[in-house]
Amino acid sequence: MHEGEPTVPRREGKGGEPWAGSGPGASPEPVRRIWVECTRTYFRGGNTGIQRVVRSVVREGANAAPMRQLRLEPLVWAGFGAVRPRRALRVRPHWVSQLRDGVVAVASGVGTLTRRVVPAWLAAWISGVASGRGRLARLRALVVARLRPVAHAAAGIVAFPGAFLRRDVVTLGPGDLLLLLDAGWGIAGMERLIARAHAAGARVGLVVHDLIPIDQPAVCSFSTRSFAEWLDAALESADFAVSVSDATRVRLLQHWEERGRRAADLPTGVFRLGAELDLAGSGAIRGSLSRVLDAPEPLYLSVGTLEPRKNHLLLLDAFDERWAAGSDARLLLAGRAGWGSEYLRERIRIHPERGRRLFVFENLNDAELARAYERASAVVCASFAEGFGLPLVEALTRGVPVLASDIPSHREVGGKHCVYFDHRSPGDLRRALEAFETRGLPPDVKPPETFRWPDWWESTVELLDETLRLAGARARPTR
């Protein structure tokens, strides 16, 4: 993976036949259909990170796959079976998920009220049950493990009643490839889907976006800690793995070897994520956001969920130093509140510059985000852990300067087009900001206007070609 003009080579069998790979281990049955697993995105929606990747690949893949003599279709694990969704993937959560969230919110409110009115010892007992601490932890874990598949199947039946009643489920077989593209961890029964695919003679490919829950467990939510078990099980079952950056691919192979496996036994590849905001042409721009964007003072933009690994605290520390020195620069944080952000949100809430030089906007639509990029003096990507770094690419492809933390994935993607700073040092970022405000980009940094990167169409074709190449690699040892 290298920066520069994107190239999308064609990879076909003889006479335009579907690609079956080459070598003695290649399957005699060529890949004819790729089923993209998109369960979480279908139910939960979303417009950032993995959800944007899944939605974009499914959308572009419908037209790109025929170029390779393929069909690409979305697939949802509904608990009672695999279902082909009839509606397009959307940003807004499915109504079943909205209903579930409402029930959880009501239950949480009742729990909070109960703990306020019951005796302290009983409140502590209730808290222990809810959090899984103490002697009831094992009982809670057992109950949750038993109920999760039932709950997911119930949600699947409600979301797909016709498919359930008609038993209209997808049956995988030879010539099919199940591509695990979505965030599959924590979804009950996914192992059954993978096992059925293998038993029926289908190939299975795994897309690995990052290994942050393994490398940085302290900055991940409780739900994503199931990632490690999911990844290990998926790697044992998958025929190959594709990563979104070479840094992630290398880390994946290290993890594989740490588990006593040989890197040579896991075919791996890389594809680049697309850069464009696919919904930028629709959606209104809030007046409150326009007022911030249209002000004349310098504006720095940070895009990403408010969560520990995004390193917003260091960002605030650096800007506090700049503001204390008299800078009129402004900071716009674009991202929803995520797990572990309570301290950050409280610090923002009471910050003296809030509403003057510090602004936070949640749930920007693509039109608003595109406008924010257009108006920004520079984009600051301060994360200390990333598998790729979409905001960095989104900014550079729009000609916006980027100040990025010096981590492997940022270096790989941004190359010589970024100003890098130490993600552990607010002072280093402060000095980079001072230098940029007074002198602009240093001479050894390439202008962002010269940056070239694939769009989502080219990204999807890269993924298809890597998938077909790896599907034709020699067979994995018997599992």
C-alpha positions, 0 to 999 in steps of 0.5 A: 500500500503506497500513497499516490495515484490509485490503480485498480488492476483487473484480475480475471480468469481466462476468457473473463471467467470468474477468478478461481485462483491458481496453484495446487491448493486452489478450489475447483469451484470458482467464486461466483457470489460474495455475501457481505455480512452486515448484521450490525450495520443493518440493525444499528446504522451509523455513519462513521468507521466500520459502518461507513465502510460496510455501507459503501462496499455494499453500495459500490459492490453491487455494480463493481462485482459484475466486472469480475463476473461476480454477484455481491449481496448483503447478508444479515444473520437474523438468529434463525438463519442468514437473510438477504435484506430487502432494504438498503443499509441506512444511517438511521438505526432499524426500528427494532434497535430503536425499540430495544434502546428505548426499553434499555433506557427505561430499564436504566431509569427504573434502576436508577430510581430504585437505587435511590429509594431502596436501602444502601445495602440493597442498592449495592447488591443490585449494582453488583448484579447489574455490573457483574461484580461479586459472587453473582458475576458467574450467574449473571454471565450464564444468564446473559450467555443463554439469553443473548441468542434468544434475544437476537433471534427474537429481534430477527423474527420481528425484523424479518417476519416473512423470511421467518415464516417462509423459512426464506434463508440464504443457503451458502454452498460451493462458489459462495464466499462469506466476507465478514466485513462488519463488526461481528463480535458480540452478535449471538450465533455468528459462529453458527453462520461461519460453521454452516458456510464451511460445512456447505463448501463455501469460503470464508474471508475475514476483514480486520479493521484494527486490533485496538481492543486487544492492544488497548483494552483499557480504552475499549467499552465492555461490549468490545472486549468480546472482540478478542474471543471473536477474532481468535475464533474467526481466524481459526475458521477463516480461509484468509484475512484482509486488513485496511492497512499494512500496519494492521495486517502486520499486527494481525500476523503478530497476534496469530504467531503469539497464539502459536500459529505460523504466519505462512498458514494465514493468507493475508492482504490489504485494501485501502478505504475510500475517501469521499463522503457519500451522502454529502449531497443531501442533508441540511446544515444547522444554523448554529454550525454555520455561524461557527464555520463562517467566523473569520478566526482560524478553525481546527477540526477534530473528527471522531467519537469522543472516546479515550483512544481519540486522545481529546484530552491531549488535544484540549491540553494543547489548545489550553496552552495556546489560548493561555498564550493569547491565540484566537484559534478555535477548536471544533470537535465533531463526534458523538459521545462514546464510552468512557467519555464522562470526564472529557464531557464534564471538562468540556461542559465547564470549560471557559472557552466553550461556545467562544473558541471551543465547540462540540457538534454531535451527529454531523451529517455528511453535508455538515462534515463536508462543509466543516472540512471545507472551512477548517484551517487544518484537521487534527488527528490526535488518536493514539490507536487507529487501524486506518484513520478515515478523517485523515484521508477525508481531509487530505483529499479535500486539500486540507492540511493535517496535523496527525499523531505519529502512529504507524497507521497515520504514517502509512496513510498520510506519508509525507503529506502530514505534520506529525506530533508525539501523541503523548506530549501536549507541548509537541502538539502546541509547538506544531500548532504555533509553527503552522499558524505562523509559517504554514506547512514546513517545506518537507511536508507535501501540499495536501492538494497533491494527495491522491487516494481511491474513492469508494468505487476503487476501494471496493474493487481493490477489496474484490481483487484481494478477496479473489486473490486470497480465495485462490491461495493454497488451502489452509491446514485442516482446522 
